[in-house]
């Protein structure tokens, strides 16, 4: 999909435009071959810069050539209830002839505020500021997603007491995998931010240095939070596995105790039911009730003993 936006300086609003004009923002999301051709023909940007960004495994980095500068970062994206969040590469291309192109293999939600014109001091003509604002929004989006992940972890703790299902453990492992992806992406984004901070990637103007400093702080805070949550989740996962094992052991212990208690009447009845002479027990009309009573009393005594030994 190809969308073009340009700031109306008179109205101070962001407008969607049909033409690709200088100082506009070209938003490419899952672009077709025809859309790439159109952008390349007008902006004269190297086609390879755009096409390489369609790879989901593209790594964060900075590339500078004679016609444009490419900055690649990883951005979080929600995929499904099962897999939760993953990261997708987002490429920001600043051309030497006054175009800004964002390219992503999937639609990325963090650009929605830009598309709606809701980002403060956002101007499509201020390309360096636009780049840093995207980087800041990406770092902030990681923090929001990590807050959601932590709330999800807290909810899952409630199932530890009773659950013996493998599905619950697998769900936690899926969340831990997400955190591993986040930590890797955030560390790579941090390297990109440090290079931009030096001022040799894009020209930094008044206020840009402070914004890039704030972006680095946000990104490193996200790294610390993701690392902390991963440690917490690892501890919970270990505890979870132990609880499941203990729950199963308790169930087996209970079943073994019940088996012992219920086997006592069976043994007594088996002995007395053998074809041998047991004197009055075999002839008295209350023998059956006496045997039943003795069996119940012995079973209760054994059950009480097992309970005292915490074996039932």
N, C-alpha and C positions, 0 to 999 in steps of 0.2 A: 504494500500500500504506500502510495506517495501523497504526502500533504505538504503544502507550503504555507508559511506564516510570515507576516511582516508587521513590525510595530508602526502604527500610525502616529507619527510624532505630534501631529496637531491635536488629535483626540487622546493621545497617550494610552491607546488600547492596542491589543494584539488582534490582527485581522487575518482570516484565512484567505489566501489568494490563489488564483488558478494558474498564473504565470510564475515562472522561476525568474526572479529579479535579483539584482545585487542587494546586499544587506538583508536578504531574507533567510529564513530558517527552512531547510529542506528536511523533512521528517520521513525517513524510509524505514518501514517496518515490514518484514517479510516481502521485500520488493520483487516484482516480476522482472523478467529480462527486458521488457519494453520500458519499464519505469527506470531501470538502471541506464539503459541507452539514452533516455531523455536527459537524465541528470548529467551523464558524462558529456554528451554533446554540447550542453549549454555551459556547464561549469568548467569543462576541460580538465576535470580531475582525473587522476589515474584510475582506470576501471578496477585494477587489482585492489586498490584500497577499499573499495566498496564490496567487491565479491568476497574477499577474505573475511569480512565481518559477518557473513552468512553462516559461518562455521560455529556451532554451539560451543566448541572447545577452544575458541580463540582466547589467548592469554592477555591479561592487562599489560600494556606497554606504551611507549611513545615512539612514533616514527616521524621523521622529518625528511621531506624531499624538496625539490625546487618549486613545486606547485602548491603543496599543501602540507599541513601537519595533522597527523592522526594520533588521537589519544584514545586508548582502549581501557575500559574499566569493566569490572563485573558488577552486575546489579541484581538484587534479589527479585524473584518472581514466584508467585503462588501458582502451583500446577494442579494439585488435587488434594483431597482430604487424606489420601493414603501416603503420598510422597511429600505432602506439605510444600515446602519452599525449596527452590533450586536457584542457581545463579546463571544468568545469561550475559554474554559479552555485549557491551554497548560501545559503539565507536562514534567519536565526535571528530569530524573532519573540518578543519578551518583552512579554507583555500586562500591563496594570495590575491585572488580577484574578488574578495568580499562576499563569500558564501559560507554558511555554516550548515553542515550536513550531519545528521545523526542517523546511524545505521544499526539495526538490531535484527537478529534472526527471528525473534518473536516480539510481540507487542509488550512493551515494558511499562508498567503502571507509573513509575516514578516521573515520567515525562508528562503525565496527565495534567498536573498543575501548570506546567508551561503551556500546554496546548490550550488550556482554559484562560490563560493570561492572569493566573492568580499568584504568580511569584512576584514578590516585591522588587522593584527596580530592574525588572527584566526588559531588556531591549535587544532586539535581534541584531541591531547594528553594532552593539558592544560585544564583540565576539569573545574576547578574553574573559570578560565578566560572565558571559553566558556559559562558557566552558566551566568556570569555577563554580557557578551556581548549580550546574548539573552535578558536579562532583560533591558539592555540599549536600544536595538533595539525596544523592545516593547514600552518603554516609548516614544521614538522618533516617533514611528508609530502613537501613540495617538496624538501627536502634529501635524503631517501631516494631519491626518484625521480631527482634529478639525479645521485646516485652511480651508479644503474643506467645512466643515459644515458651517463655518462663511461666506464663499463666497456664499454658497447656500442661507443662510439667507438674505444676502444683495440683492440677485436677487429677492427673494420672496417679499421684501419690495415694489417693484415696482407695485405689483398687488393690494396693499392696497387702492389705490386711486379710482379704478373703480369696483373692484370685489365684487360680491354679492353671490359667489358660496361657498357652504359648503365644497366642495372638497379642496379648497385652505386652509381653516382653519384646516381641518383634516390633510393635508400635513404638516403644521407647527407643529401640535401636535405630529405627528410621529417623527419629528426632535427633539422635546423636549424630547420625550421618549428615543431616542437614547442617548441624553446627560445625562439623569438620569442613564441609564445603565453604561455609561462611568464613571460618578462620583463615583458610587458604586464600580465598578471594580478597578478604580485607587486608591481609598482609601484602598481597600483590598490588592492591589499590594504593596502599601506603607508599610503596616504592614509586608509583606514578606521581603521587602528590608531592613527594620530596623532590622529584626532578622538576616538576612545574614550579615549585617554590623557589628554585634557584634562578628562575627568570630567563632561562635559555631555551625554553620550549615555545612559549608565547610571550608577547610583550605585556608586562603587568603595569596597570595604570593606578591612579590614586584610589585607594580603598581596596584594590585587588589583593594586596599583600595581607591585609587584615583578614579578608575573607578566606584566603587560602590557609592562613594559620588556624582559623576557626574550623575549617574543613578537616585539617589534619587532626585537631583535637577531637572532633566528633568521630572520625574514623578510628583513632586509637582507643577511644572510649568503647566503641563497638567491638574492637579486638579483645579488650579486657573482659567485656561482658560475655562475649561468646566463649572465651576460654573458661571463665568462671562457671557459666551454665553447663559447659561440657563436663567439667569436673563434678559438678553437682549431679548431673545426669548419670555419669559413670558410677558414682556412689549409689545412686538410686537403683540403677540397673543391677549392680552387685547385690544390693539388699533385696531387690525384687526376686532375683534368682534364689537367694537363700530362703526368703519367705515361702516361695513356691515349694522348695524342697522340704521345708519344715511343715508346711500344710499337708503335703503328701505323707510325710512321716507320721504326723498326728493322725491322719486318716487310717493309715496302716496299723498304727498302734491301737487305735480304737477298735478296728475290726478284729485284730488279734485278741484283744481283751474280751470282746463280745463272744468270739469263738470259744475261748476258754470257759467263760461263764455258761454258755449254752451247752457245752459238751458235758458238763457235770451231770445234769439229769439224764442225758443219753447214756453215760457210763453206768450210772446206778441202775437204770432200767435194763441195760444190757446184762449186767451181772445177775440181777434178780430174775431176768427172763430166761436164763439158761435152764435146760431140762435136768436140774438137780434138786434135791430136797433141801428146802430152807426152813423146815419146821413150821411154826405157827404163821410165818409170813406167807406161806403158800396156801393157808386154809382160812385164815381170819378174814371176815368180810370188810374190815377196815384197813386191810393191808395196803390196798391201792392208795387210799388217802394218806396213810402214814408215809408210804414211799414218796408220794408227791410232796408232802410237807417237808420231809427230810431233804429232798432234792432242792426245793425252793430255798430252804434255810441255808444249805451249803452253798448254793449259787449266790445268795445275797452276801454271805460271809466272804466268799472269794471276791465278789465284785467290790465290796467295801475295802478289802485288802489291796486290790489292784488300784483302786481310786486313791488310797492313802499313799501308795508308791508312785502315784502319777503315771500309772500305766493304763489308765482307762479314762 
